[in-house]
Amino acid sequence: MEVLLTGEIRLASPPEIFLKISQIIEDPSKTVQDAERVIEHDPGLAARLLRLVNSAFYGFPRRIVSISHAVSLIGLNELRDLVLATVVVERFSKLSNPLMSMREFWQVSVRGALLTRELSKAFAGMEATFVCGLLHEIGRLVIYARIPELARAALLLATAENLEERVAERRIYGFDHYQLGAELLRRWQLPEVIVTTLRHHGRPGEAGGFSRETALVTLALLVSIEDLSAVQASQRPDLGELMDFLHLPTELLAEAMETADRQFESVYSLLMGP
């Protein structure tokens, strides 16, 4: 695992602008204007963030024309998460691999992120749920880019023996893409909720204080990856267990899926850029 996360500077180093905004949030002497100045050093990023804030993702009735106005409506933590999402999509979209198109990968990830965010509204106190969903499969891209032949072998083994992909991955190279993604994002010093939901994918009971977030992200990404309807998800034993763990009715899942579908095109195009 160590070899895959070293040598490539874009993987080894966290997004600098995210760290700067995090430092501002944690420093009581800093203000919204400090964060705005950091973001506006990158006009392209600032413009994309404003387009996201003005999109169906939030559905505000009036146009938001400045970063400070956006922060007053969504909060600095939420803006930081949007910065992270935008920068990571740009960075990893340049990481080519022979096994999956970037378009296919980000379509699944954005849909899963939107579904995670919608489902999280049924619970109090959840943060960074969109980013948790968006980055949940990031380890897959690293593996596909760095060891594609071993990744192909794991996919073939999963098909041949009807195994979960992560089980086949652990047999072939000793870890799975969720474990790798968790280690990468831990090194980037991202919030613990993001790292934990990755590390304990499919095992929310082991995720401590982030058990609900872990169950939500696992459910949303599996539904999105396999393109299941709400009814099909409730009938799958593994996904049914997650829904029971969350006390989530099929109707609520269906509503969240409809909302995510309505938001998808605009959010996907904005994150992917021109």
Secondary structure, DSSP 8 states (H G I E B T S, - for coil): -TGGGSS-HHHHS--HHHHHHHHHHH-TT--HHHHHHHHHTSHHHHHHHHHHHTSTTT--SS---SHHHHHHHH-HHHHHHHHHHHHHHHHHTT---SSS-HHHHHHHHHHHHHHHHHHHTTSSS--SHHHHHHTTTHHHHHHHHH-HHHHHHHHHHHHHHT--HHHHHHHHHSS-HHHHHHHHHHHTT--HHHHHHHHTTT-GGGSGGGHHHHHHHHHHHHHHHHT--HHHHHHSHHHHHHHHHHT--HHHHHHHHHHHHHHHHHHHHHHH--
